[in-house]
Amino acid sequence: MPQDFFLKLIDKCLYGDGIVASDIRQILENDQLDIWQLLSAAYQPRLKYFGKKVRIQIIDNVQSGGCSEDCGYCAQSKYNANN
């Protein structure tokens, strides 16, 4: 994908209404996608809205598998504790 495609995505995210389905389709359907360009483009709005701060999640109930959050994707939730 040409660099200007990613620059337009950055502008849409920072100064416009955001990306639209056709932008996402172009990314997903492109066999020659440079993942580093995509990650670099995604980093710009992340930096603007969240800065360099990160949030670290800790699984604090690993032994019982009964985490109170019960996220369907987590191996420690009640949904997956018996699997």
C-alpha positions, 0 to 999 in steps of 0.5 A: 500500500502506498504511504499516502494511504496510511497518511490519510488514515492518520489524518482521518483518525486525528482530524476527521471522523475516523476510518470507515468500512471501505478503509478497513476493507482495503487493509484486510484485502491487501496481500502486500500490506506492510504491517510496520506501516500499519502499526506506525499509522495506528500509533499516531492516534494512540499517542494523541489520545492515550500518550505513552501510558500503558495499563497492565492487567494482572490475573490475580485469581489464577489458582481457582479460575474464578475471576470476577470479571468473567471475560469470555476470551480469558482462560481464567474466567468461569466460562473457561475454568472447566475446559 
